[in-house]
Amino acid sequence: MRRLSNIRWLAVVLLLVLVAVGSLFVFRRVNERTEIRNSSGQTITNVVLELCDIQTAWSVTKSVRALRPGESVRVYHTHRDTKAVVTFALAGRKLRHDEAYIDLWTGEGWRFDIQPDGTVASGYDSSHRH
């Protein structure tokens, strides 16, 4: 009888661990993401990404002092309809890019690529690997 009780407790603990691990996996796979990538070929400084949900009061700001060429900064979130403002300094110039509407489906990403001339190319990020 005692052995059966121990087996039940072990089964409950194992089930809880599986649920926790599964939840983390699902959460990681269904999160939306927004990324800034430095494709300029030079270091950019004072990088700020501001994301705001257009339907709720949710917002987040991510700041980075510097991004070297090829580096990126990413924000994971669960908001599908957002707007964004990206600000940064490149070669002594302060630059700003506004994205009025970003429409993401579950698990999708949006990427801002900072170009050598300071312009920002933006669009869906299909290259992201978990």
Chimera marker file (.cmm) of the C-alpha trace (Angstrom):
<marker_set name="trace">
<marker id="1" x="0.000" y="0.000" z="0.000" r="1" g="1" b="0" radius="0.5"/>
<marker id="2" x="2.816" y="2.403" z="0.890" r="1" g="1" b="0" radius="0.5"/>
<marker id="3" x="4.579" y="1.608" z="-2.373" r="1" g="1" b="0" radius="0.5"/>
<marker id="4" x="1.450" y="2.502" z="-4.360" r="1" g="1" b="0" radius="0.5"/>
<marker id="5" x="1.232" y="5.832" z="-2.515" r="1" g="1" b="0" radius="0.5"/>
<marker id="6" x="4.868" y="6.621" z="-3.356" r="1" g="1" b="0" radius="0.5"/>
<marker id="7" x="4.253" y="5.782" z="-7.004" r="1" g="1" b="0" radius="0.5"/>
<marker id="8" x="1.253" y="8.136" z="-7.090" r="1" g="1" b="0" radius="0.5"/>
<marker id="9" x="3.298" y="10.987" z="-5.587" r="1" g="1" b="0" radius="0.5"/>
<marker id="10" x="6.075" y="10.338" z="-8.083" r="1" g="1" b="0" radius="0.5"/>
<marker id="11" x="3.537" y="10.372" z="-10.920" r="1" g="1" b="0" radius="0.5"/>
<marker id="12" x="2.081" y="13.697" z="-9.699" r="1" g="1" b="0" radius="0.5"/>
<marker id="13" x="5.531" y="15.283" z="-9.420" r="1" g="1" b="0" radius="0.5"/>
<marker id="14" x="6.513" y="13.992" z="-12.856" r="1" g="1" b="0" radius="0.5"/>
<marker id="15" x="3.281" y="15.354" z="-14.337" r="1" g="1" b="0" radius="0.5"/>
<marker id="16" x="3.894" y="18.783" z="-12.774" r="1" g="1" b="0" radius="0.5"/>
<marker id="17" x="7.442" y="18.867" z="-14.155" r="1" g="1" b="0" radius="0.5"/>
<marker id="18" x="6.189" y="17.928" z="-17.623" r="1" g="1" b="0" radius="0.5"/>
<marker id="19" x="3.508" y="20.632" z="-17.499" r="1" g="1" b="0" radius="0.5"/>
<marker id="20" x="6.070" y="23.238" z="-16.411" r="1" g="1" b="0" radius="0.5"/>
<marker id="21" x="8.560" y="22.287" z="-19.126" r="1" g="1" b="0" radius="0.5"/>
<marker id="22" x="5.820" y="22.123" z="-21.743" r="1" g="1" b="0" radius="0.5"/>
<marker id="23" x="4.536" y="25.547" z="-20.726" r="1" g="1" b="0" radius="0.5"/>
<marker id="24" x="7.987" y="27.050" z="-21.104" r="1" g="1" b="0" radius="0.5"/>
<marker id="25" x="8.339" y="25.438" z="-24.529" r="1" g="1" b="0" radius="0.5"/>
<marker id="26" x="4.956" y="26.717" z="-25.707" r="1" g="1" b="0" radius="0.5"/>
<marker id="27" x="5.584" y="30.193" z="-24.263" r="1" g="1" b="0" radius="0.5"/>
<marker id="28" x="8.920" y="30.375" z="-26.056" r="1" g="1" b="0" radius="0.5"/>
<marker id="29" x="7.460" y="29.180" z="-29.358" r="1" g="1" b="0" radius="0.5"/>
<marker id="30" x="4.395" y="31.436" z="-29.468" r="1" g="1" b="0" radius="0.5"/>
<marker id="31" x="5.994" y="34.689" z="-28.389" r="1" g="1" b="0" radius="0.5"/>
<marker id="32" x="6.156" y="37.492" z="-30.855" r="1" g="1" b="0" radius="0.5"/>
<marker id="33" x="9.477" y="39.282" z="-31.173" r="1" g="1" b="0" radius="0.5"/>
<marker id="34" x="10.807" y="42.590" z="-32.402" r="1" g="1" b="0" radius="0.5"/>
<marker id="35" x="14.470" y="43.006" z="-33.280" r="1" g="1" b="0" radius="0.5"/>
<marker id="36" x="16.858" y="45.777" z="-34.245" r="1" g="1" b="0" radius="0.5"/>
<marker id="37" x="19.841" y="44.599" z="-36.301" r="1" g="1" b="0" radius="0.5"/>
<marker id="38" x="22.864" y="46.751" z="-37.049" r="1" g="1" b="0" radius="0.5"/>
<marker id="39" x="23.575" y="46.237" z="-40.751" r="1" g="1" b="0" radius="0.5"/>
<marker id="40" x="25.293" y="49.602" z="-41.114" r="1" g="1" b="0" radius="0.5"/>
<marker id="41" x="28.874" y="48.366" z="-41.047" r="1" g="1" b="0" radius="0.5"/>
<marker id="42" x="29.742" y="50.679" z="-38.152" r="1" g="1" b="0" radius="0.5"/>
<marker id="43" x="28.905" y="50.915" z="-34.478" r="1" g="1" b="0" radius="0.5"/>
<marker id="44" x="25.632" y="52.636" z="-33.668" r="1" g="1" b="0" radius="0.5"/>
<marker id="45" x="25.009" y="54.159" z="-30.250" r="1" g="1" b="0" radius="0.5"/>
<marker id="46" x="22.118" y="55.159" z="-28.003" r="1" g="1" b="0" radius="0.5"/>
<marker id="47" x="19.808" y="52.558" z="-29.521" r="1" g="1" b="0" radius="0.5"/>
<marker id="48" x="16.243" y="52.661" z="-28.180" r="1" g="1" b="0" radius="0.5"/>
<marker id="49" x="13.271" y="50.540" z="-29.201" r="1" g="1" b="0" radius="0.5"/>
<marker id="50" x="9.866" y="51.656" z="-27.925" r="1" g="1" b="0" radius="0.5"/>
<marker id="51" x="6.958" y="49.297" z="-28.527" r="1" g="1" b="0" radius="0.5"/>
<marker id="52" x="3.335" y="50.142" z="-27.711" r="1" g="1" b="0" radius="0.5"/>
<marker id="53" x="0.267" y="47.967" z="-28.100" r="1" g="1" b="0" radius="0.5"/>
<marker id="54" x="-2.322" y="49.854" z="-30.124" r="1" g="1" b="0" radius="0.5"/>
<marker id="55" x="-5.271" y="48.252" z="-28.303" r="1" g="1" b="0" radius="0.5"/>
<marker id="56" x="-4.109" y="48.340" z="-24.659" r="1" g="1" b="0" radius="0.5"/>
<marker id="57" x="-1.908" y="50.449" z="-22.404" r="1" g="1" b="0" radius="0.5"/>
<marker id="58" x="1.025" y="47.991" z="-22.646" r="1" g="1" b="0" radius="0.5"/>
<marker id="59" x="4.389" y="49.366" z="-23.694" r="1" g="1" b="0" radius="0.5"/>
<marker id="60" x="8.034" y="48.424" z="-23.338" r="1" g="1" b="0" radius="0.5"/>
<marker id="61" x="11.296" y="50.263" z="-23.916" r="1" g="1" b="0" radius="0.5"/>
<marker id="62" x="14.603" y="48.525" z="-24.598" r="1" g="1" b="0" radius="0.5"/>
<marker id="63" x="17.803" y="50.603" z="-24.574" r="1" g="1" b="0" radius="0.5"/>
<marker id="64" x="21.317" y="49.623" z="-25.594" r="1" g="1" b="0" radius="0.5"/>
<marker id="65" x="24.377" y="51.877" z="-25.385" r="1" g="1" b="0" radius="0.5"/>
<marker id="66" x="25.973" y="50.488" z="-28.530" r="1" g="1" b="0" radius="0.5"/>
<marker id="67" x="25.505" y="47.842" z="-31.207" r="1" g="1" b="0" radius="0.5"/>
<marker id="68" x="28.545" y="46.785" z="-33.182" r="1" g="1" b="0" radius="0.5"/>
<marker id="69" x="28.170" y="45.810" z="-36.845" r="1" g="1" b="0" radius="0.5"/>
<marker id="70" x="26.133" y="42.626" z="-37.170" r="1" g="1" b="0" radius="0.5"/>
<marker id="71" x="24.837" y="42.714" z="-33.588" r="1" g="1" b="0" radius="0.5"/>
<marker id="72" x="21.165" y="42.861" z="-32.725" r="1" g="1" b="0" radius="0.5"/>
<marker id="73" x="18.863" y="43.455" z="-29.783" r="1" g="1" b="0" radius="0.5"/>
<marker id="74" x="15.582" y="41.581" z="-29.451" r="1" g="1" b="0" radius="0.5"/>
<marker id="75" x="12.428" y="42.036" z="-27.388" r="1" g="1" b="0" radius="0.5"/>
<marker id="76" x="10.066" y="39.087" z="-26.863" r="1" g="1" b="0" radius="0.5"/>
<marker id="77" x="6.444" y="39.946" z="-26.149" r="1" g="1" b="0" radius="0.5"/>
<marker id="78" x="2.896" y="38.660" z="-26.564" r="1" g="1" b="0" radius="0.5"/>
<marker id="79" x="1.356" y="41.674" z="-28.293" r="1" g="1" b="0" radius="0.5"/>
<marker id="80" x="0.368" y="41.236" z="-31.920" r="1" g="1" b="0" radius="0.5"/>
<marker id="81" x="-0.755" y="44.741" z="-32.869" r="1" g="1" b="0" radius="0.5"/>
<marker id="82" x="1.896" y="47.280" z="-31.982" r="1" g="1" b="0" radius="0.5"/>
<marker id="83" x="3.552" y="50.459" z="-33.121" r="1" g="1" b="0" radius="0.5"/>
<marker id="84" x="7.243" y="51.147" z="-32.700" r="1" g="1" b="0" radius="0.5"/>
<marker id="85" x="9.783" y="53.939" z="-32.551" r="1" g="1" b="0" radius="0.5"/>
<marker id="86" x="13.474" y="53.210" z="-33.113" r="1" g="1" b="0" radius="0.5"/>
<marker id="87" x="16.042" y="55.891" z="-32.275" r="1" g="1" b="0" radius="0.5"/>
<marker id="88" x="19.829" y="55.672" z="-32.552" r="1" g="1" b="0" radius="0.5"/>
<marker id="89" x="22.966" y="57.631" z="-33.362" r="1" g="1" b="0" radius="0.5"/>
<marker id="90" x="25.106" y="56.825" z="-36.393" r="1" g="1" b="0" radius="0.5"/>
<marker id="91" x="28.250" y="58.764" z="-37.337" r="1" g="1" b="0" radius="0.5"/>
<marker id="92" x="27.282" y="61.612" z="-35.007" r="1" g="1" b="0" radius="0.5"/>
<marker id="93" x="23.730" y="61.927" z="-36.367" r="1" g="1" b="0" radius="0.5"/>
<marker id="94" x="20.634" y="61.235" z="-34.271" r="1" g="1" b="0" radius="0.5"/>
<marker id="95" x="18.124" y="59.268" z="-36.292" r="1" g="1" b="0" radius="0.5"/>
<marker id="96" x="14.554" y="58.101" z="-35.749" r="1" g="1" b="0" radius="0.5"/>
<marker id="97" x="12.290" y="55.585" z="-37.476" r="1" g="1" b="0" radius="0.5"/>
<marker id="98" x="8.556" y="55.287" z="-36.742" r="1" g="1" b="0" radius="0.5"/>
<marker id="99" x="6.528" y="52.199" z="-37.592" r="1" g="1" b="0" radius="0.5"/>
<marker id="100" x="2.847" y="53.101" z="-37.256" r="1" g="1" b="0" radius="0.5"/>
<marker id="101" x="1.494" y="49.552" z="-37.314" r="1" g="1" b="0" radius="0.5"/>
<marker id="102" x="3.062" y="46.126" z="-36.901" r="1" g="1" b="0" radius="0.5"/>
<marker id="103" x="0.658" y="43.221" z="-37.369" r="1" g="1" b="0" radius="0.5"/>
<marker id="104" x="2.099" y="39.947" z="-36.074" r="1" g="1" b="0" radius="0.5"/>
<marker id="105" x="0.589" y="36.497" z="-35.914" r="1" g="1" b="0" radius="0.5"/>
<marker id="106" x="1.478" y="34.097" z="-33.122" r="1" g="1" b="0" radius="0.5"/>
<marker id="107" x="5.195" y="33.331" z="-33.195" r="1" g="1" b="0" radius="0.5"/>
<marker id="108" x="6.073" y="35.909" z="-35.855" r="1" g="1" b="0" radius="0.5"/>
<marker id="109" x="8.789" y="38.501" z="-35.633" r="1" g="1" b="0" radius="0.5"/>
<marker id="110" x="9.458" y="41.980" z="-36.937" r="1" g="1" b="0" radius="0.5"/>
<marker id="111" x="12.944" y="43.234" z="-37.734" r="1" g="1" b="0" radius="0.5"/>
<marker id="112" x="14.419" y="46.692" z="-38.123" r="1" g="1" b="0" radius="0.5"/>
<marker id="113" x="17.649" y="46.626" z="-40.164" r="1" g="1" b="0" radius="0.5"/>
<marker id="114" x="19.749" y="49.770" z="-39.801" r="1" g="1" b="0" radius="0.5"/>
<marker id="115" x="21.431" y="50.463" z="-43.144" r="1" g="1" b="0" radius="0.5"/>
<marker id="116" x="24.823" y="52.133" z="-43.846" r="1" g="1" b="0" radius="0.5"/>
<marker id="117" x="23.174" y="55.460" z="-44.745" r="1" g="1" b="0" radius="0.5"/>
<marker id="118" x="21.096" y="55.502" z="-41.527" r="1" g="1" b="0" radius="0.5"/>
<marker id="119" x="17.830" y="54.463" z="-43.135" r="1" g="1" b="0" radius="0.5"/>
<marker id="120" x="15.886" y="51.618" z="-41.568" r="1" g="1" b="0" radius="0.5"/>
<marker id="121" x="14.519" y="48.700" z="-43.566" r="1" g="1" b="0" radius="0.5"/>
<marker id="122" x="11.736" y="46.963" z="-41.675" r="1" g="1" b="0" radius="0.5"/>
<marker id="123" x="9.558" y="43.946" z="-42.185" r="1" g="1" b="0" radius="0.5"/>
<marker id="124" x="8.692" y="40.440" z="-41.099" r="1" g="1" b="0" radius="0.5"/>
<marker id="125" x="11.609" y="38.430" z="-39.736" r="1" g="1" b="0" radius="0.5"/>
<marker id="126" x="11.546" y="34.956" z="-41.221" r="1" g="1" b="0" radius="0.5"/>
<marker id="127" x="15.166" y="34.110" z="-40.351" r="1" g="1" b="0" radius="0.5"/>
<marker id="128" x="14.724" y="33.750" z="-36.573" r="1" g="1" b="0" radius="0.5"/>
<marker id="129" x="15.656" y="30.388" z="-35.080" r="1" g="1" b="0" radius="0.5"/>
<marker id="130" x="14.614" y="29.322" z="-31.583" r="1" g="1" b="0" radius="0.5"/>
<link id1="1" id2="2" r="1" g="1" b="0" radius="0.2"/>
<link id1="2" id2="3" r="1" g="1" b="0" radius="0.2"/>
<link id1="3" id2="4" r="1" g="1" b="0" radius="0.2"/>
<link id1="4" id2="5" r="1" g="1" b="0" radius="0.2"/>
<link id1="5" id2="6" r="1" g="1" b="0" radius="0.2"/>
<link id1="6" id2="7" r="1" g="1" b="0" radius="0.2"/>
<link id1="7" id2="8" r="1" g="1" b="0" radius="0.2"/>
<link id1="8" id2="9" r="1" g="1" b="0" radius="0.2"/>
<link id1="9" id2="10" r="1" g="1" b="0" radius="0.2"/>
<link id1="10" id2="11" r="1" g="1" b="0" radius="0.2"/>
<link id1="11" id2="12" r="1" g="1" b="0" radius="0.2"/>
<link id1="12" id2="13" r="1" g="1" b="0" radius="0.2"/>
<link id1="13" id2="14" r="1" g="1" b="0" radius="0.2"/>
<link id1="14" id2="15" r="1" g="1" b="0" radius="0.2"/>
<link id1="15" id2="16" r="1" g="1" b="0" radius="0.2"/>
<link id1="16" id2="17" r="1" g="1" b="0" radius="0.2"/>
<link id1="17" id2="18" r="1" g="1" b="0" radius="0.2"/>
<link id1="18" id2="19" r="1" g="1" b="0" radius="0.2"/>
<link id1="19" id2="20" r="1" g="1" b="0" radius="0.2"/>
<link id1="20" id2="21" r="1" g="1" b="0" radius="0.2"/>
<link id1="21" id2="22" r="1" g="1" b="0" radius="0.2"/>
<link id1="22" id2="23" r="1" g="1" b="0" radius="0.2"/>
<link id1="23" id2="24" r="1" g="1" b="0" radius="0.2"/>
<link id1="24" id2="25" r="1" g="1" b="0" radius="0.2"/>
<link id1="25" id2="26" r="1" g="1" b="0" radius="0.2"/>
<link id1="26" id2="27" r="1" g="1" b="0" radius="0.2"/>
<link id1="27" id2="28" r="1" g="1" b="0" radius="0.2"/>
<link id1="28" id2="29" r="1" g="1" b="0" radius="0.2"/>
<link id1="29" id2="30" r="1" g="1" b="0" radius="0.2"/>
<link id1="30" id2="31" r="1" g="1" b="0" radius="0.2"/>
<link id1="31" id2="32" r="1" g="1" b="0" radius="0.2"/>
<link id1="32" id2="33" r="1" g="1" b="0" radius="0.2"/>
<link id1="33" id2="34" r="1" g="1" b="0" radius="0.2"/>
<link id1="34" id2="35" r="1" g="1" b="0" radius="0.2"/>
<link id1="35" id2="36" r="1" g="1" b="0" radius="0.2"/>
<link id1="36" id2="37" r="1" g="1" b="0" radius="0.2"/>
<link id1="37" id2="38" r="1" g="1" b="0" radius="0.2"/>
<link id1="38" id2="39" r="1" g="1" b="0" radius="0.2"/>
<link id1="39" id2="40" r="1" g="1" b="0" radius="0.2"/>
<link id1="40" id2="41" r="1" g="1" b="0" radius="0.2"/>
<link id1="41" id2="42" r="1" g="1" b="0" radius="0.2"/>
<link id1="42" id2="43" r="1" g="1" b="0" radius="0.2"/>
<link id1="43" id2="44" r="1" g="1" b="0" radius="0.2"/>
<link id1="44" id2="45" r="1" g="1" b="0" radius="0.2"/>
<link id1="45" id2="46" r="1" g="1" b="0" radius="0.2"/>
<link id1="46" id2="47" r="1" g="1" b="0" radius="0.2"/>
<link id1="47" id2="48" r="1" g="1" b="0" radius="0.2"/>
<link id1="48" id2="49" r="1" g="1" b="0" radius="0.2"/>
<link id1="49" id2="50" r="1" g="1" b="0" radius="0.2"/>
<link id1="50" id2="51" r="1" g="1" b="0" radius="0.2"/>
<link id1="51" id2="52" r="1" g="1" b="0" radius="0.2"/>
<link id1="52" id2="53" r="1" g="1" b="0" radius="0.2"/>
<link id1="53" id2="54" r="1" g="1" b="0" radius="0.2"/>
<link id1="54" id2="55" r="1" g="1" b="0" radius="0.2"/>
<link id1="55" id2="56" r="1" g="1" b="0" radius="0.2"/>
<link id1="56" id2="57" r="1" g="1" b="0" radius="0.2"/>
<link id1="57" id2="58" r="1" g="1" b="0" radius="0.2"/>
<link id1="58" id2="59" r="1" g="1" b="0" radius="0.2"/>
<link id1="59" id2="60" r="1" g="1" b="0" radius="0.2"/>
<link id1="60" id2="61" r="1" g="1" b="0" radius="0.2"/>
<link id1="61" id2="62" r="1" g="1" b="0" radius="0.2"/>
<link id1="62" id2="63" r="1" g="1" b="0" radius="0.2"/>
<link id1="63" id2="64" r="1" g="1" b="0" radius="0.2"/>
<link id1="64" id2="65" r="1" g="1" b="0" radius="0.2"/>
<link id1="65" id2="66" r="1" g="1" b="0" radius="0.2"/>
<link id1="66" id2="67" r="1" g="1" b="0" radius="0.2"/>
<link id1="67" id2="68" r="1" g="1" b="0" radius="0.2"/>
<link id1="68" id2="69" r="1" g="1" b="0" radius="0.2"/>
<link id1="69" id2="70" r="1" g="1" b="0" radius="0.2"/>
<link id1="70" id2="71" r="1" g="1" b="0" radius="0.2"/>
<link id1="71" id2="72" r="1" g="1" b="0" radius="0.2"/>
<link id1="72" id2="73" r="1" g="1" b="0" radius="0.2"/>
<link id1="73" id2="74" r="1" g="1" b="0" radius="0.2"/>
<link id1="74" id2="75" r="1" g="1" b="0" radius="0.2"/>
<link id1="75" id2="76" r="1" g="1" b="0" radius="0.2"/>
<link id1="76" id2="77" r="1" g="1" b="0" radius="0.2"/>
<link id1="77" id2="78" r="1" g="1" b="0" radius="0.2"/>
<link id1="78" id2="79" r="1" g="1" b="0" radius="0.2"/>
<link id1="79" id2="80" r="1" g="1" b="0" radius="0.2"/>
<link id1="80" id2="81" r="1" g="1" b="0" radius="0.2"/>
<link id1="81" id2="82" r="1" g="1" b="0" radius="0.2"/>
<link id1="82" id2="83" r="1" g="1" b="0" radius="0.2"/>
<link id1="83" id2="84" r="1" g="1" b="0" radius="0.2"/>
<link id1="84" id2="85" r="1" g="1" b="0" radius="0.2"/>
<link id1="85" id2="86" r="1" g="1" b="0" radius="0.2"/>
<link id1="86" id2="87" r="1" g="1" b="0" radius="0.2"/>
<link id1="87" id2="88" r="1" g="1" b="0" radius="0.2"/>
<link id1="88" id2="89" r="1" g="1" b="0" radius="0.2"/>
<link id1="89" id2="90" r="1" g="1" b="0" radius="0.2"/>
<link id1="90" id2="91" r="1" g="1" b="0" radius="0.2"/>
<link id1="91" id2="92" r="1" g="1" b="0" radius="0.2"/>
<link id1="92" id2="93" r="1" g="1" b="0" radius="0.2"/>
<link id1="93" id2="94" r="1" g="1" b="0" radius="0.2"/>
<link id1="94" id2="95" r="1" g="1" b="0" radius="0.2"/>
<link id1="95" id2="96" r="1" g="1" b="0" radius="0.2"/>
<link id1="96" id2="97" r="1" g="1" b="0" radius="0.2"/>
<link id1="97" id2="98" r="1" g="1" b="0" radius="0.2"/>
<link id1="98" id2="99" r="1" g="1" b="0" radius="0.2"/>
<link id1="99" id2="100" r="1" g="1" b="0" radius="0.2"/>
<link id1="100" id2="101" r="1" g="1" b="0" radius="0.2"/>
<link id1="101" id2="102" r="1" g="1" b="0" radius="0.2"/>
<link id1="102" id2="103" r="1" g="1" b="0" radius="0.2"/>
<link id1="103" id2="104" r="1" g="1" b="0" radius="0.2"/>
<link id1="104" id2="105" r="1" g="1" b="0" radius="0.2"/>
<link id1="105" id2="106" r="1" g="1" b="0" radius="0.2"/>
<link id1="106" id2="107" r="1" g="1" b="0" radius="0.2"/>
<link id1="107" id2="108" r="1" g="1" b="0" radius="0.2"/>
<link id1="108" id2="109" r="1" g="1" b="0" radius="0.2"/>
<link id1="109" id2="110" r="1" g="1" b="0" radius="0.2"/>
<link id1="110" id2="111" r="1" g="1" b="0" radius="0.2"/>
<link id1="111" id2="112" r="1" g="1" b="0" radius="0.2"/>
<link id1="112" id2="113" r="1" g="1" b="0" radius="0.2"/>
<link id1="113" id2="114" r="1" g="1" b="0" radius="0.2"/>
<link id1="114" id2="115" r="1" g="1" b="0" radius="0.2"/>
<link id1="115" id2="116" r="1" g="1" b="0" radius="0.2"/>
<link id1="116" id2="117" r="1" g="1" b="0" radius="0.2"/>
<link id1="117" id2="118" r="1" g="1" b="0" radius="0.2"/>
<link id1="118" id2="119" r="1" g="1" b="0" radius="0.2"/>
<link id1="119" id2="120" r="1" g="1" b="0" radius="0.2"/>
<link id1="120" id2="121" r="1" g="1" b="0" radius="0.2"/>
<link id1="121" id2="122" r="1" g="1" b="0" radius="0.2"/>
<link id1="122" id2="123" r="1" g="1" b="0" radius="0.2"/>
<link id1="123" id2="124" r="1" g="1" b="0" radius="0.2"/>
<link id1="124" id2="125" r="1" g="1" b="0" radius="0.2"/>
<link id1="125" id2="126" r="1" g="1" b="0" radius="0.2"/>
<link id1="126" id2="127" r="1" g="1" b="0" radius="0.2"/>
<link id1="127" id2="128" r="1" g="1" b="0" radius="0.2"/>
<link id1="128" id2="129" r="1" g="1" b="0" radius="0.2"/>
<link id1="129" id2="130" r="1" g="1" b="0" radius="0.2"/>
</marker_set>
